[in-house]
Amino acid sequence: MALCLQQEEIVKIVDHLKEQAQPIYDETILASAEEEEDLAIEEEDHDELYDTAVQLVAQMGQASTSMVQRKLRIGYNRAARLVERMEREGIVGPADGAKPRQVLIQDQTP
């Protein structure tokens, strides 16, 4: 396939630039992106209802997103984030299909 005149000129310019020097990559760009991602996860994890949700699943002895949603009267996505955070922190077990998650802590309320 023949290249048009503009494309040939672009290829020549790119080839010329490649001959000038090897690229120098700025790896700090990747590091700051990872830091921003970690910060975003921390900010996402902050939810004023988290402690209430933990207390709820400890009292109920089971955890499911829909149960947390109903009891706290919140949206499904927010409830799912709360339950996922509980799993990351070792409060509830992993999902097992449609079954409620196992609660790995005991209720501490008197």
Secondary structure, 3 states (H helix, E strand, C coil): CCCCHHHHHHHHHHHHHHHHCCCCCCCHHHHHHHHHHHHHHHHHHCCCCHHHHHHHHHHHCEECHHHHHHHHCCCHHHHHHHHHHHHHCCCECCCECCECEEECCCCCCC
